[in-house]
Amino acid sequence: MTTLTVTAKGQVTFKQTLLRHLGIKPGQKINVDTLPDGRAVIQAARQGRNIEDAFGILQIKNKGNVVLSIDDINEIARKGWASEK
């Protein structure tokens, strides 16, 4: 378990080993989900993983109005969530 100290301003500095474990790099954001029992879940905010980012992806990838199979649609969706082109 890692223990962190809260400053008078209510700030906490994460140790580098903890940031590496979480996969967080300088400049990235952190998501904190609070749980009802006083605990919190902390994880790196995943960039480009919002549902809003997926809206319209089929229109963008299907400019020629080609009929797409479900496999084509699944592959396009997979690449979109993975931020691939």
Backbone as a ProteinNet text record, in pm:
[ID]
protein_1_A
[PRIMARY]
MTTLTVTAKGQVTFKQTLLRHLGIKPGQKINVDTLPDGRAVIQAARQGRNIEDAFGILQIKNKGNVVLSIDDINEIARKGWASEK
[TERTIARY]
85.3	0	90.1	52.3	124.2	48.5	119	57.4	103	7.3	35.2	-4.6	62.1	32.9	-45.3	-150.2	-231.9	-175.3	-153.6	-100.4	-210.8	-173.9	-271.2	-370.7	-328.7	-418	-505.8	-491.6	-572.2	-515.7	-388.8	-326	-246.5	-233.4	-158.5	-60	61.7	160.6	174.2	153.6	167.3	313.8	359.1	496.6	510.9	630.4	654.9	622.4	652.3	623.6	473.6	394.1	248.5	197.1	249.7	209.3	244.9	362.9	401.9	306.9	271.2	178.8	43	-2.5	-131.2	-122	0.4	18.3	-6.2	21.1	-3.9	127.6	125.4	243.5	218.6	325.7	307.4	212.3	122.5	25.9	-104.8	-107.7	-231.1	-325.9	-450.7	-552.3	-579	-634.2	-668	-817.8	-881.8	-1021.4	-1027.3	-1115.7	-1137.8	-1286.5	-1319.9	-1459.4	-1473.8	-1564.5	-1586.6	-1690.8	-1667.6	-1757.7	-1829.1	-1946.4	-2025.9	-1962.5	-1867.9	-1809.6	-1684.1	-1661.6	-1547.2	-1422	-1430.4	-1315.4	-1327.4	-1217.3	-1216	-1135.1	-1170.5	-1096.3	-1027.4	-895.7	-816.2	-759.3	-772.5	-713.7	-681.8	-595.2	-560.6	-684.1	-709.3	-818.5	-776.7	-859.2	-827.4	-863.6	-765.5	-788	-855.5	-954.8	-1024.3	-1115.8	-1157.2	-1240.8	-1383.4	-1422.8	-1558.6	-1654.5	-1777.1	-1877.1	-1900.6	-1883.3	-1901.7	-1801.6	-1683.9	-1581.4	-1622.8	-1714.8	-1754.7	-1871.9	-1944.5	-2057.8	-2011.8	-2080.3	-2050	-1934.6	-1874.9	-1758	-1792.8	-1912.4	-1949.8	-1968.5	-2018.3	-2032.5	-1896.9	-1804.1	-1670.3	-1600.1	-1608.2	-1539	-1611.3	-1736.8	-1816.9	-1862.2	-1767.8	-1802.2	-1860.4	-1827.5	-1876.3	-2012.5	-2081.2	-2212.7	-2213.1	-2106.2	-2094.4	-2173.2	-2238.1	-2309.1	-2204.9	-2211.3	-2114.1	-2172.8	-2089.7	-2131.8	-2115.8	-2174.4	-2160.2	-2012.5	-1938	-1794.3	-1719.4	-1756.8	-1696.3	-1725.4	-1849	-1889.8	-1816.4	-1805.4	-1733.3	-1586.4	-1523.6	-1382.6	-1363.9	-1453.6	-1446.9	-1464.1	-1560	-1583.5	-1460.9	-1400.8	-1283.1	-1169.1	-1145.3	-1037.4	-1067.9	-1194.8	-1233	-1209.6	-1244.5	-1222.8	-1076	-997.4	-853.5	-777.9	-850.2	-792.2	-699.8	-734	-658.2	-725.9	-650.6	-708.5	-714.7
-117.4	0	123.9	222.5	349.5	451.9	523.2	628.7	763.2	851.9	985.7	1087.6	1201.8	1308.3	1419.6	1465.5	1575.4	1705.9	1803.7	1933.4	2018.1	2133.2	2225.7	2274.8	2275.9	2318.1	2203.8	2086	1971.5	1900.7	1921.2	1859.5	1736.1	1644.5	1521.5	1505.1	1463.5	1433.6	1282.5	1229	1085.2	1050.5	943.6	897.4	841.2	852.7	807.7	660.2	578.8	435.3	410.5	487.1	473.4	521.4	632.8	684.1	584.3	524.3	422.9	305	261.5	149.4	179.5	302.3	343.8	374.5	383.2	415.1	561.8	648.1	791.6	862.7	945.3	1022	1170	1250.9	1394.7	1457.9	1540.1	1608.4	1533.5	1404.7	1327.7	1356.3	1322.8	1342.6	1211.1	1222.4	1107.3	1109.6	993.9	979.5	925.9	983.3	935.8	908.9	783.3	744.9	724.2	800	784.7	675.5	595.6	487.4	524.7	470.3	512.5	481.4	389.6	351.8	430.8	544.3	628.8	592.7	494	457.5	527.8	525.7	583.8	493.4	493.4	419.8	523.6	510.8	605.7	533.1	594.3	535.2	645.2	613.8	709.3	733.3	858.9	891.2	844.5	767.4	715.5	819.9	861.1	964.2	903.2	975.7	929.6	812.4	792.9	678.4	718	840.7	883.5	835.8	807.6	762.5	869.6	997.8	1105.7	1094.5	1038.7	1022.9	921.6	831.9	727.4	770.5	876.3	919	957.8	909.8	947.8	872.5	777.9	708.3	629.5	573.8	495.7	586.4	706.9	800.5	843.8	869.4	913.4	804.1	678.9	568.4	519.4	555.4	503.9	618.2	697.4	812.8	772.4	652.7	609.6	544.4	548.2	487.1	339	270.1	126.8	53.9	-55.7	-136.7	-211.9	-196.2	-258.4	-380.4	-484.7	-602.3	-573.4	-658.7	-641.5	-654.4	-741.3	-754.7	-625.4	-560.5	-432	-327	-322	-224.1	-249.8	-377.5	-411.1	-371.8	-393.2	-357	-205.4	-131.7	14.4	63.7	5.3	44.6	11.2	-108.3	-147.7	-48.5	-12.2	82.6	220.5	259.2	389.4	396.5	292.7	291	282.7	220.7	209	329.7	428.3	549.5	516.5	412.6	376.5	437.9	447.3	497.9	390.8
0	0	0	-78.1	-83.5	-0.8	86.4	167.4	113.4	89.1	38.9	144.5	143.6	239.4	170.6	235.6	183.9	238.5	147.9	190.1	251.3	306.1	364.4	259.5	131.8	22.7	-27.7	32.6	-9.5	-131.2	-159.8	-276	-235	-331	-309.3	-423.8	-393.2	-495.9	-504.9	-625.7	-646.5	-670	-611.6	-631.3	-772	-828.5	-965.8	-984.5	-885.3	-899.1	-911.5	-839.2	-846.7	-982.4	-1030.5	-1162	-1272.3	-1264.2	-1362.7	-1358.4	-1236.7	-1220.3	-1284.4	-1270.1	-1326.6	-1476.1	-1528.2	-1669.9	-1699.8	-1601.6	-1615.7	-1643.7	-1748.3	-1787.1	-1758.7	-1749.5	-1724.4	-1825.3	-1776.5	-1861.5	-1880.9	-1845.7	-1860.6	-1744.9	-1765.4	-1663	-1590.6	-1470.3	-1387.1	-1359.3	-1372	-1333.6	-1190.9	-1109.9	-973.7	-957.8	-932	-905.6	-755.8	-694.6	-550.5	-527	-425.6	-388.5	-259.3	-236.3	-120.1	15.2	21	150.3	185.3	118	147.8	70.4	-16.3	-99.9	-234.1	-309.2	-443.1	-535.3	-660.9	-762.7	-850.4	-864.6	-942.3	-1062.6	-1181.3	-1301.6	-1400.5	-1493.8	-1598.9	-1684.6	-1717.5	-1808.8	-1947.7	-2012	-2144.4	-2247.5	-2325.1	-2425.7	-2547.2	-2600.5	-2719.9	-2695.3	-2572.1	-2538.3	-2499.6	-2526	-2493.6	-2601.2	-2564.3	-2660.7	-2767.2	-2729	-2825.3	-2940.5	-2911.8	-3014.5	-3121.2	-3087.7	-3181.2	-3271.3	-3233.6	-3314.7	-3454	-3553.2	-3690.2	-3752.2	-3682.2	-3736	-3862.4	-3866.9	-3985.4	-4106.3	-4086.1	-4197.4	-4249.2	-4160.3	-4199.4	-4279.1	-4232	-4296.2	-4422	-4438.6	-4548.9	-4639.6	-4687.8	-4771.2	-4906.1	-4953.7	-5084.7	-5080.3	-4965.4	-4947.7	-4984	-4947	-4970.4	-4862.7	-4899.7	-4801.7	-4719.9	-4586.8	-4498.4	-4429.7	-4415.9	-4340.3	-4191.6	-4108.6	-3964.2	-3924.2	-3995.6	-3967.2	-4000.3	-4112.5	-4148.8	-4042.2	-3997.7	-3896.5	-3765.3	-3726.1	-3602.4	-3610.9	-3726.3	-3742.2	-3737.2	-3801	-3796.6	-3652.5	-3580.8	-3441	-3355.2	-3374.6	-3297.9	-3319.5	-3445.4	-3475.9	-3417.8	-3420.4	-3365.3	-3215.6	-3142.4	-2997.5	-2964.1	-3053.9	-3029.8	-3083.5	-3135.5	-3194.2	-3310.4	-3385.8	-3506	-3627.5	-3736.3	-3859.8	-3964.5
[MASK]
+++++++++++++++++++++++++++++++++++++++++++++++++++++++++++++++++++++++++++++++++++++

